[in-house]
Amino acid sequence: MKKIASIVPFLVFTFLAAAQTKGVNPFYPARYNNYWTSAPKLIPSDVSTDAPLMGNGDITMSVGYNGNSLRYYLSKNDFWRLRSQADKLSGPRVVGFVDITIEGYGDAGFIARQSLGNGVTTCVLNKDSQKIEATS
């Protein structure tokens, strides 16, 4: 009887909380986004990056902005370098990159939004009331 008495308040609380959300799960990731209000500075990096991360768990992609180019860095999660004698660094390595150069946007403002629900990342370059969006 004591176990039933302790379970009943929990169930009542659960049902009331579910009723208050009106069919929207508050923990559903699609409700949340990551935002970057300036271009990432730690990309590429030997340890961790401050750039938006994309990929499927095997292939990794991150995006940075420098000068007038959006650069998408590509890597493979199992492509690492062991600790080097020269620079004492280890970690994942960039396999390659793709540059998208936009002439005249060398000093454009950079913002990015990444949806946690579907992983879509949108980078926006703003300059002189004009904007360019890149969605990936």
C-alpha positions in Angstrom: 0.0 0.0 0.0 2.9 2.3 0.8 4.3 1.9 -2.7 1.0 2.7 -4.4 0.6 5.8 -2.2 4.0 7.1 -3.4 3.3 6.3 -7.1 0.0 8.1 -7.2 1.3 11.6 -6.6 4.0 11.0 -9.3 1.4 9.9 -11.8 -0.9 12.9 -11.0 2.0 15.3 -11.4 3.0 13.7 -14.7 -0.6 13.9 -16.1 -0.9 17.5 -15.0 2.4 18.5 -16.6 1.4 16.8 -19.8 -1.9 18.6 -19.8 -0.3 22.0 -19.4 1.9 21.5 -22.5 -1.2 21.2 -24.7 0.3 18.5 -26.9 3.8 20.1 -27.2 6.6 18.2 -25.5 8.8 20.8 -23.9 11.9 18.6 -24.3 11.5 18.1 -28.0 14.7 19.4 -29.6 13.0 21.1 -32.6 12.0 23.9 -30.2 15.6 24.9 -29.6 18.3 26.5 -31.7 21.9 27.4 -31.4 22.9 30.9 -32.4 26.3 32.4 -33.4 26.4 36.2 -33.5 30.0 36.4 -34.8 32.2 34.3 -37.0 33.9 31.4 -35.3 37.4 32.0 -34.2 38.6 28.5 -33.3 38.3 26.9 -36.7 40.1 24.8 -37.5 41.3 23.8 -34.1 43.4 21.0 -32.6 41.1 20.5 -29.7 37.6 21.9 -29.9 35.9 24.4 -32.2 33.4 27.2 -31.6 31.8 26.7 -35.0 28.5 25.2 -35.9 29.0 21.4 -36.3 27.1 19.3 -38.8 27.4 15.7 -39.9 26.0 12.2 -39.4 28.4 10.9 -36.8 30.9 9.5 -39.3 31.5 12.6 -41.5 31.9 15.9 -39.8 31.4 19.3 -41.3 31.8 22.7 -39.6 31.6 26.2 -41.1 33.6 29.3 -40.6 33.8 32.8 -42.2 37.0 34.7 -42.9 37.5 37.6 -45.2 34.9 37.2 -48.0 34.7 33.4 -47.9 32.5 30.9 -46.2 34.6 27.8 -45.6 33.1 24.4 -44.9 35.7 22.1 -43.3 35.2 18.4 -43.9 36.5 15.6 -41.7 36.0 12.0 -40.9 35.5 11.2 -37.2 38.0 8.3 -37.3 40.7 10.4 -39.0 42.9 11.4 -36.1 46.6 12.3 -35.6 48.3 10.8 -32.6 50.4 13.1 -30.5 53.1 14.7 -32.6 56.7 15.0 -31.4 57.0 18.4 -33.1 53.9 20.3 -31.8 52.7 17.9 -29.0 49.1 18.1 -30.4 46.7 15.3 -31.1 43.1 15.2 -32.3 40.9 15.0 -35.4 42.3 16.3 -38.7 40.6 18.2 -41.5 40.3 16.1 -44.6 39.5 19.0 -46.9 37.4 22.1 -47.3 35.1 23.9 -49.6 35.3 27.7 -50.0 32.4 29.8 -51.2 33.8 33.2 -52.0 31.6 36.3 -52.2 33.3 39.3 -53.6 32.6 42.5 -51.8 31.6 40.9 -48.5 35.1 41.0 -46.8 33.8 42.9 -43.8 30.2 41.6 -43.7 28.6 40.7 -40.4 28.2 37.0 -39.7 25.4 35.2 -37.9 24.3 31.6 -37.9 21.4 29.6 -36.6 21.3 25.8 -36.1 18.1 23.9 -35.4 18.6 21.1 -32.9 15.5 19.4 -34.4 16.8 18.7 -37.9 20.4 20.0 -37.8 19.9 22.6 -40.5 22.4 25.4 -40.2 21.8 28.8 -41.8 24.6 31.3 -42.1 23.7 34.9 -42.9 26.2 37.5 -44.1 25.0 41.1 -43.8 26.5 44.1 -45.5 25.0 47.5 -46.4 21.4 46.3 -45.9 22.0 43.3 -48.2 22.2 39.8 -47.0 23.3 36.4 -48.3 22.0 33.2 -46.7 23.7 29.8 -47.0 21.7 26.9 -45.7 23.2 23.5 -45.1 
